[in-house]
Amino acid sequence: MRALPNLRQLRYLVALADHLHFGRAAQACAVTQSTLSAGIHELEALLGIAVAERTKRSVILTPVGHRLAERARLLLRDAEGLMDEAASAGEPMTGQIDLGVIPTISPFVLPRLVPHVSRAYPRLRLTLREDKTQSLLDWLAAGRLDLALMAFPYETEGCETFMLFEDSYRFACAASHPFAHADKVDIDAMEGESLMLLEKDQCLHSHALPLFERAPQKAITSFSATSLHTSVAMVEEGLGTTLLPDLAITNGILQGTSVVVRPLAGASNVRRIGLAWRKQSARADSFRHLGQLMRDWAAAQVRPAM
């Protein structure tokens, strides 16, 4: 039978990739530096290649070492998932789930959703990471996250998805703007409008742009903000207009401001909020259970803006 690396050796490799220092990697694995170093040597002897280049001052993973470390990370995550699945067979929805959330969702959902999950599943612990969509998907693919709470449409090759609720956009402007009292704002009427969107790598930017495809020369994107709060502050000063999701509006982003929001004409102004996880995840059933809990919560708690 062909000899294979053991999980201990793979854990040492991943720790070395994360820290690029034998001492810190050993500390992360709760072993001595000599134990970790010996484990890496054993792995290299088994593989027949060097996974790291060592000097007195630094450690550099070889290109193949980097690739193997990422595959090792996935194997370790699957092994942990196997243990979690076995444990949950006797007591479902226990253990830890590492959840990534995009910034245009997290402040408006997590403060209320996380306590609800904790009450429903007191032995389930959520650890949270906030980042942009592509970064979360990269972490998911690398096995550093279990789940991503994100907005769709977005390309999620290799992932299973579970939709939670829809989130519409509204036009936001200063109280003195001509559209401030309109029943609905028609994109075709936005001749020369100074529109501020989030940065190009923010999902709201890519979701909002299709609204203007039929009139690409009429709305002028004049400013790229780093957050929805920055956009609102700029709008209040009369420096332009923007699009805001209902989720942010109903959760107080306009509180204390004079910014006015109006509905958009047409039916193409919706993003979908959902979960994504690796298709091969051993904990898929648990993620679906969590998704159903979140969907039911959203049906009662997420209200469209008036």
Secondary structure, DSSP 8 states (H G I E B T S, - for coil): ------HHHHHHHHHHHHHSSHHHHHHHTTS-HHHHHHHHHHHHHHHTS--EEE-SS-EEE-HHHHHHHHHHHHHHHHHHHHHHHHHHHHSSS-EEEEEEE-TTTHHHHHHHHHHHHHHH-TTEEEEEEE--HHHHHHHHHTTS-SEEEEEES---TTEEEEEEEEEEEEEEE-TTSTTTT-SSB-GGG-TTEEEEEE-TTSHHHHHHGGGGTTSTTTEEEEEEESSHHHHHHHHHTTS-EEEEEHHHHHTTTTTTS--EEEEBSSS--EEEEEEEEETT-TTHHHHHHHHHHHHHHHHHH-----
